[in-house]
Amino acid sequence: MNTETDGEIVGRVPPHSVEAEERLLSCCFMDNGHSLALCIEGGVSPWSFYIPRNRQIFAVMLSLHADGDAVDEPSILTRLSSEPEGAAWWATHLTRISKTDSSTLHLPLMLKVVREMEVLRNAITSATSLVEAAYQYGGDEGVSDWLGSHMDRLQRCIVSGAKLPTWGDHVREAEALLRQRMEGPGALGGAWQLSWGFPALDYVLGPMLPGEVIILAARPSVGKSSLARQVAWSAAEGAEEHVLFISREMSGPTVAAALASNVSGIRSVRDLHLLHPVDQGELLRGVKLLGESERFHFSDRDASLMQILGRADALQSRLQSRTKGNRLRLLIIDYLGLVSDISGARAGDKVAAIGRVTGALKQWALRNEAVVLCLCQLNRSSEKEGREPEMHDLRDSGDIEQDADRVVFLDRPAEVADDLGMVHRQRVDASISDEPRWFVNVLCKKGRNTGTGRLPLMFIRETATFREIIRQSNGGPT
């Protein structure tokens, strides 16, 4: 094991392998992103590297990958040239790495060694913390209980260099979740969860849970993108969680204008010069509020699954490096059919491509304890037959039903009954787009952890905003 370091080390040198780190980086130079994607999938992060300069190079690789740029030596050098060491210093180091006797055949072994060294360093850090805690033991609990809790913490920190819950952790989390549900929809504490931004929707469908992949599907122009934007903004500013919104359908300025309309309640399209000055001011204040958000993250550049997950992982690494517990909690993709892995697949391969994408998203959600919300299109069958959408109406459904924890449809019905029992009728053809508002049923047809349910919402066309139409009484729908 090579024990080279970038600075003076006092005492024993933590486990690491310079050779494995540099060979792993060299593999990532070779194929413009494929090896890097395998590293990301294998759980490698900048902190997997012990040598600071190698850590910095890998962080730049993640950034290039997330931006869809080439992951090669010139691009990396361009990003690093502004660092204090200077371009010449970095060029020398990058050249040495690129000339390392390595090939992509070495990637699995190098990845394994780098991750194992990280695990050992984490073990040392955790064990050191345990020793310090032992010196400070106050005797408030039995030594056996104290040691058991700290050993559980040590095991979670060591395994895979990250938190890997034990079966006991899963049981305790399930108990906390059950107790929270028993206390009612407004209860705080317990397992982490994320609100939809609509109290009635949380009550009927249950909040979003870590590790879930949720499909939100509808026919065009029913409002799925509008609802997704509201959910995202509520999570970022209401729940104060970090959100990454990937748009494959609308540009950044268009999404920002629509969100400003949601936030301010003022329309952001057509004849803005006719708006009252007060309304114009409110709309601009909404825009300013969006710009001040540090939790809403957006990209309209990521086309492939590799780019999307690369950006999400790069953001996750950046957030975790700032503050402990700072995490990306919600990833929204608008919409699934426009991810290039699916849209570029041949007709006969499209179902399999969807399966690969949804499977990878599910693994990402579980690994990051986050929620993935994917928007999907429905085929025209339910519309032609005048019925509610069903699972088989998902366009090129593939393995969506298998990988999704929930499948939620938006349906524009001909009739909707409100909480007073009054029946409201509306047109369901294309001409409804001329109406100022219409009713939409939110239908959960699959709920792996939460069951099924339905709830009507009202869509306000002028601001592309959903509103609840069910009155609340004693914390829940009447």
C-alpha positions, 0 to 999 in steps of 0.5 A: 500500500502506497502511503504518499500524502499531500501534507505532513501527517502526524502519527499513523497514516490512514489506509489508502492506495495512491495507485488505485486512486490514480488508476481509477481516475485514469479509467474515467479519462478514457471513455468520456463518462462511462467509467465515471457512471459506473463509479457513481453507481458503485457509490464513489464520491469525492470523499472516497479519495484520500489524496486531496488533489485526487478528490478535487479532480473527481469532484470536477469530473462529477461537475462536468458529467452533470453539465453534459460536458466532455470528461477529459483531460483538457476539460478538467484542466480548464476547470482547475486552472483557476485553483491556487496551485495554477494550471501548470501544476495541475497539468503535470499531475493530470498528465501523470494520471493519464499516462498511468498503466491502466485500462477499463479492464482494471476499473472493477478492481480499482473501484473495489480497492478505493471503496474498501480504503474509504470504509477502513478510514470511516471505521477508524473515524467512527471508532475514534468517536466511540472512544471519546464517547466512552471517556464522556460516559455519564452512567445515565444508562446501562453500559450494555444499552449504551454500547449497543446503541454506539455499536449500531451507529459504528456499524452503519457508518462503516458498511459501504462507507455510508449509512446502511441500516440494519434490520433493527433500524428498519423495524424501529423506523416502521414503528415510528412511521406507524405511531406517527400515522396513529397520531393523525395527519398533522403529527410531527416527528417519526420517520422522514416524509415529504408533503405534497403541499396539499393537506387534503392530498397528504391525508388521502394519499399519504405523504411521500416517503424516502426511497419511493418512485412515484409516477404522475401520469395524465393526458397532455394539458391536464396539468401534470407539469403544473402540479409537479411545479407546485409540489417542488416549490412546496417541498423547497420553501414549505418543507425546506428540503432540497429539490432538483427539477429536471425539465425535458419539456420546458426551458428554464425561463418558461418554468421560472415564469410559470412558478412566479405565477404560482407563487404570486397568484398573477398570470405570467402569460399574455397581455402583461402590459394590461395588468394593473401596476400592483399586479405587475409588482406582485408578479415581479416580487414572485420572480425575486422570491424564486431567485432567492431560493437556495433549495430549488435546483433546476436543469433543462440540459440533462437529456440522458439518465446518466446525465440526470443521475450524474447531476443529482449525485454531484448536487448531493455531494455538494450539499453533504459537503456543506452541512451534515444532514443537508441532502437532496430529498426530491428529484422530479423528472418532467417527463419520463418519455423525453429521457433520451434513453427512452425517446431514442430507443427503437420501437421494439426496445422502448419497453425494455429501455423504460424498465432500465430507466425506472429500475435505475431511478428506484435504486437511486431513490433507495440509495439516497433515501429520497423521493423520485417523482416521474411525470408520464404520458397516458395513451388515448384509450381512457379518453376515447372510452370515456372512463378513468385511466388505469395502469394499462393506459400508461404509454409504453408502460414497461416495468413502470408498474413493477418499479413504481411505489405509487402510480397517480393519475390526473383525470378530467372527469365529466362530473365531480361531487364536492364536499357538500354533495353538489355535482359539478359538470364540465366539458372534457373535450379540447375546448375546456382549455378555454374555460377559466377553471376546471376540476381534476381528479387525483387518482392513486391506482397503486400505493405500495406503502400507502394504499389507493385513494382519490381527491378532486382539485380545482385547476385555475387556468390563468395561473396554472395552479391547483387549489383544494376544493375540500374543506378541512375540519379537525385536521382532515377532510369532512 
